[in-house]
Amino acid sequence: MVQLTDEAAEAHARLLVNSYRRWVGQELIHLTPGLSLAEQIDESPVIVLSHGTEADPVLYYGNYAALKLWEMDWQQFTSTPSRLTAEPMEREDRVRFLAQVTQYGYVSNYTGIRISSTGRRFYIKQATVWNLVDEAGLYQGQAATFSQYEDL
């Protein structure tokens, strides 16, 4: 993972992969055994991002594809409240949607308009959003993945 210690990066990668498998019943990305999970997710062309559990959740992780899409470096990305990835008029829908994810564990085939740090608007398609739950069953935030988007 881009700016986390190796240990923290691998732990978060395991959380992403295991939580996705738990809720969706599939692999997050094609994984090669024996290689770093963190590096594989970082370098995947599939966009993967997550936010924490704060009252106003802050983005915790974005792979290289996510950083490029949102036009941010690691420091900017991981200090951004996740609500700011959506335009103001889209934020109420986003809140309702994330409540559904919390209730059901995950939701797939999500679509929505997002905005980059430079104001570029894009429409994400067929995203899966899921709850991050650690091995002890504790809620650790939410994550999203998608590979399809269209600039608006």
C-alpha positions in Angstrom: 0.0 0.0 0.0 1.2 3.4 -0.9 2.2 5.1 2.3 1.5 2.6 5.1 4.1 0.6 6.9 4.6 -2.9 5.4 2.9 -4.5 8.4 -0.1 -2.0 8.3 -0.4 -2.3 4.5 -0.6 -6.1 4.7 -3.1 -6.0 7.6 -5.4 -3.7 5.7 -5.0 -5.7 2.5 -6.1 -8.8 4.4 -9.0 -6.9 5.9 -10.1 -5.8 2.4 -9.7 -9.3 0.9 -11.2 -11.3 3.8 -14.2 -8.9 4.2 -14.9 -8.9 0.5 -14.8 -12.7 0.4 -17.0 -12.9 3.5 -19.8 -10.7 2.1 -19.6 -11.3 -1.6 -18.3 -14.9 -1.7 -15.7 -14.1 -4.3 -12.1 -12.8 -4.5 -11.6 -9.0 -4.6 -9.0 -9.3 -7.3 -7.1 -12.2 -8.9 -4.4 -13.0 -6.3 -1.1 -14.7 -6.9 -0.2 -16.9 -3.8 3.1 -16.0 -2.2 3.1 -12.4 -3.3 2.3 -9.4 -1.1 -1.5 -8.8 -0.9 -0.8 -5.1 -0.4 1.3 -4.8 -3.5 -1.2 -6.8 -5.6 -4.1 -4.5 -4.6 -2.0 -1.4 -5.0 -1.0 -2.3 -8.5 -4.4 -3.7 -9.6 -6.2 -1.8 -12.4 -9.4 -2.4 -10.5 -10.1 0.6 -8.3 -10.1 -0.2 -4.5 -10.6 2.4 -1.7 -11.8 2.4 1.9 -12.8 4.7 4.6 -12.7 4.5 8.4 -15.2 4.6 11.2 -15.1 8.3 12.1 -18.4 10.2 12.5 -17.5 11.8 9.2 -15.4 8.9 7.7 -12.1 9.8 6.2 -10.6 7.9 3.3 -8.1 5.4 4.7 -6.8 3.7 1.6 -6.8 4.1 -2.2 -4.8 2.0 -4.6 -2.9 3.6 -7.4 -5.9 3.4 -9.8 -8.1 5.2 -7.2 -5.5 7.9 -6.6 -5.2 8.5 -10.3 -9.0 8.6 -10.8 -9.5 11.1 -8.0 -6.4 13.1 -9.0 -4.9 13.1 -5.6 -1.6 12.0 -4.0 -1.6 9.7 -1.0 -1.5 12.5 1.6 -4.4 14.4 0.1 -6.5 11.2 -0.5 -6.1 9.9 3.1 -7.0 13.2 4.6 -10.2 13.6 2.6 -13.6 12.9 4.2 -15.1 10.3 1.9 -18.3 12.3 1.5 -16.3 14.8 -0.5 -15.8 12.3 -3.3 -19.4 13.0 -4.2 -20.9 16.3 -5.4 -23.0 18.1 -2.8 -26.2 17.2 -4.6 -25.3 13.5 -4.6 -24.4 13.3 -0.9 -27.9 12.5 0.5 -28.2 9.6 -1.9 -24.7 8.4 -0.9 -25.6 8.5 2.8 -28.8 6.4 2.2 -26.8 4.0 0.1 -24.1 3.5 2.7 -26.8 2.8 5.3 -28.0 0.0 3.1 -24.4 -1.4 3.0 -24.2 -1.2 6.8 -27.4 -3.1 7.1 -26.8 -5.8 4.5 -23.0 -6.2 4.6 -22.6 -5.3 1.0 -24.3 -3.9 -2.1 -23.2 -4.6 -5.6 -24.1 -2.9 -9.0 -24.0 0.5 -7.4 -23.8 3.5 -9.8 -23.2 7.1 -9.0 -21.6 10.4 -9.9 -18.3 11.3 -8.2 -15.9 14.2 -8.5 -12.2 14.4 -8.5 -10.0 16.9 -6.6 -9.9 19.1 -9.8 -13.7 19.0 -10.2 -13.7 16.4 -13.0 -17.0 14.5 -12.8 -17.3 10.9 -13.5 -20.0 8.2 -13.3 -19.0 5.0 -11.6 -20.7 1.8 -12.8 -21.2 -1.6 -11.2 -19.4 -0.8 -8.0 -19.5 -3.1 -5.0 -19.4 -1.5 -1.6 -18.9 -3.7 1.5 -18.4 -3.5 5.3 -14.9 -4.1 6.6 -15.1 -6.5 9.5 -12.0 -7.8 11.2 -11.3 -11.3 12.5 -12.8 -10.5 15.9 -16.1 -9.4 14.1 -15.5 -5.7 14.8 -16.6 -3.1 12.2 -13.6 -1.3 10.7 -15.3 0.9 8.0 -16.4 0.4 4.4 -14.6 -0.2 1.1 -15.5 0.0 -2.6 -14.3 -1.5 -5.8 -15.1 -0.9 -9.4 -13.5 -1.0 -12.8 -16.0 0.8 -14.9 -16.5 4.6 -15.0 -17.2 7.2 -17.5 -16.1 10.8 -17.5 -19.0 13.3 -17.7 
